Amino acid sequence: MTMDQQNPYAAPQAGIATALPQSADRVTVTRVEAIIKDAGQFWLAILMCIFCTGLGAIIIGPWYFVRLLQWHAIARAQPMLVDPHVPHGSLAQRFQAARTRLIIGMSFGGVVLLLLLVLIITTIASEDKGL
């Protein structure tokens, strides 16, 4: 067997870079993976909002909003990532699913922040009436 022949029993080598067109560089792939990773941790973000009260909401809402803006920028630059006919589990499918998670994380952070602000305002208003 020569070194030029490929092993027919080897696992397929479908890397991340093969999911994007040749115009996509390694930086774009890294950004896509970072967006997918952050979106996948939205349950952790929700728990942070609940247990860290306002601090989590101050951080999570804007962070997910920025990631959503990055998602849209990459989607415009690489339209094949938003193709609805992609294989399940592919980079493009995970990228598409990340959008929903980013919206959920951003919305939950905003709701918790709003509730915290309402609580602070009502507390201040009730203290002013008590004096």
MOZIWO-V600803 format. One record per helix or strand of 3 or more residues. SS is the DSSP state (h for helix, s for strand). FROM is the first residue (numbers start at 0). TO is the last residue. Records with the same first field share a line. If there is no record, write none. Layout:
SS = FROM-TO ; FROM-TO
This chain:
h = 16-18 ; 25-39 ; 41-50 ; 52-76 ; 78-81 ; 90-129
